[in-house]
Amino acid sequence: MHSDFHRRCRTGGRIGLRREYRIVAMSQPLCVFCRRHPIEQLWRPFCSERCKLQDLARWAEGAYRVAAEPVCDTDESDDESQKAEG
C-alpha cells in the first residue's frame, strides 16, 4: 500500500488522482478539563475528581458564562412603570 495521500493511476490513457482513505482507530476521548488524560468512567467526562472539582469551581466563580440576552429584573421594571404612571 502506498503512503501517499494522492495516488496517480492510469485509466484509459488519462491520469487521474485517487484519494486513499484510511480508517484510524479512535483513541480514547480526553478529559474535557485538562485535555491530557483519558476519561475515567467514574468521573465522566473528566479524568479525575480533581478535574471535576476544578471545572465546578470555575463555574462557581463565574469564569464560564453562557451566551444569552440580558435579563432585566422584573421588580425594577415594575417600579419604573409605577413611577411613570404616578
C-alpha beads as a LAMMPS data file, in Angstrom:
LAMMPS data file: protein, C-alpha beads

86 atoms
85 bonds

1 atom types
1 bond types

-500.0 500.0 xlo xhi
-500.0 500.0 ylo yhi
-500.0 500.0 zlo zhi

Masses

1 110.0

Atoms # bond

1 1 1 0.000 0.000 0.000
2 1 1 1.310 3.431 -0.883
3 1 1 1.699 6.018 1.813
4 1 1 0.938 8.975 -0.462
5 1 1 -2.255 10.900 0.136
6 1 1 -2.840 11.084 -3.580
7 1 1 -2.043 8.155 -5.840
8 1 1 -1.755 8.505 -9.573
9 1 1 -3.447 5.857 -11.611
10 1 1 -3.832 5.411 -15.368
11 1 1 -7.301 4.753 -16.664
12 1 1 -7.905 4.662 -20.392
13 1 1 -4.932 6.883 -21.218
14 1 1 -5.983 9.504 -18.680
15 1 1 -4.146 10.205 -15.483
16 1 1 -6.432 10.670 -12.516
17 1 1 -5.964 11.236 -8.838
18 1 1 -7.402 8.832 -6.366
19 1 1 -7.502 9.593 -2.675
20 1 1 -6.651 6.971 -0.145
21 1 1 -8.809 6.937 2.933
22 1 1 -7.528 5.204 5.972
23 1 1 -9.618 4.007 8.824
24 1 1 -7.949 5.068 12.007
25 1 1 -8.904 3.575 15.316
26 1 1 -10.317 6.296 17.517
27 1 1 -8.200 6.975 20.526
28 1 1 -9.789 7.299 23.917
29 1 1 -11.547 10.620 24.458
30 1 1 -9.640 13.073 26.616
31 1 1 -10.756 14.856 29.755
32 1 1 -12.801 17.958 28.911
33 1 1 -10.932 19.991 31.528
34 1 1 -7.221 19.142 31.264
35 1 1 -7.227 17.569 27.762
36 1 1 -4.236 15.423 28.790
37 1 1 -5.628 12.237 30.304
38 1 1 -8.220 9.755 29.057
39 1 1 -11.691 9.878 30.559
40 1 1 -12.401 7.673 33.557
41 1 1 -15.915 6.175 33.638
42 1 1 -16.291 7.092 37.328
43 1 1 -15.706 10.809 36.608
44 1 1 -17.006 11.026 33.037
45 1 1 -16.412 13.398 31.145
46 1 1 -13.410 14.132 33.361
47 1 1 -10.323 12.056 34.079
48 1 1 -10.378 12.523 37.844
49 1 1 -12.201 14.084 40.752
50 1 1 -9.593 16.863 40.710
51 1 1 -10.533 17.974 37.181
52 1 1 -14.232 17.671 38.012
53 1 1 -13.885 19.931 41.063
54 1 1 -11.698 22.464 39.268
55 1 1 -14.282 22.722 36.486
56 1 1 -17.054 23.185 39.060
57 1 1 -15.009 25.906 40.789
58 1 1 -14.662 27.804 37.517
59 1 1 -18.436 27.714 37.020
60 1 1 -18.998 28.866 40.612
61 1 1 -16.621 31.833 40.349
62 1 1 -18.186 32.934 37.063
63 1 1 -15.215 32.143 34.795
64 1 1 -17.550 30.274 32.444
65 1 1 -20.548 32.045 31.002
66 1 1 -23.386 31.002 28.767
67 1 1 -24.200 33.444 25.991
68 1 1 -27.676 34.900 26.365
69 1 1 -29.712 38.063 26.089
70 1 1 -29.504 40.370 29.125
71 1 1 -32.333 39.800 31.564
72 1 1 -33.826 42.764 33.387
73 1 1 -35.079 42.354 36.913
74 1 1 -38.907 42.305 36.976
75 1 1 -39.038 44.191 40.285
76 1 1 -37.046 47.091 38.846
77 1 1 -39.207 47.293 35.712
78 1 1 -42.384 47.296 37.846
79 1 1 -41.031 50.166 39.980
80 1 1 -40.166 52.213 36.883
81 1 1 -43.587 51.676 35.315
82 1 1 -45.308 52.784 38.553
83 1 1 -43.170 55.939 38.679
84 1 1 -44.126 56.756 35.093
85 1 1 -47.825 56.311 35.854
86 1 1 -47.848 58.244 39.133

Bonds

1 1 1 2
2 1 2 3
3 1 3 4
4 1 4 5
5 1 5 6
6 1 6 7
7 1 7 8
8 1 8 9
9 1 9 10
10 1 10 11
11 1 11 12
12 1 12 13
13 1 13 14
14 1 14 15
15 1 15 16
16 1 16 17
17 1 17 18
18 1 18 19
19 1 19 20
20 1 20 21
21 1 21 22
22 1 22 23
23 1 23 24
24 1 24 25
25 1 25 26
26 1 26 27
27 1 27 28
28 1 28 29
29 1 29 30
30 1 30 31
31 1 31 32
32 1 32 33
33 1 33 34
34 1 34 35
35 1 35 36
36 1 36 37
37 1 37 38
38 1 38 39
39 1 39 40
40 1 40 41
41 1 41 42
42 1 42 43
43 1 43 44
44 1 44 45
45 1 45 46
46 1 46 47
47 1 47 48
48 1 48 49
49 1 49 50
50 1 50 51
51 1 51 52
52 1 52 53
53 1 53 54
54 1 54 55
55 1 55 56
56 1 56 57
57 1 57 58
58 1 58 59
59 1 59 60
60 1 60 61
61 1 61 62
62 1 62 63
63 1 63 64
64 1 64 65
65 1 65 66
66 1 66 67
67 1 67 68
68 1 68 69
69 1 69 70
70 1 70 71
71 1 71 72
72 1 72 73
73 1 73 74
74 1 74 75
75 1 75 76
76 1 76 77
77 1 77 78
78 1 78 79
79 1 79 80
80 1 80 81
81 1 81 82
82 1 82 83
83 1 83 84
84 1 84 85
85 1 85 86
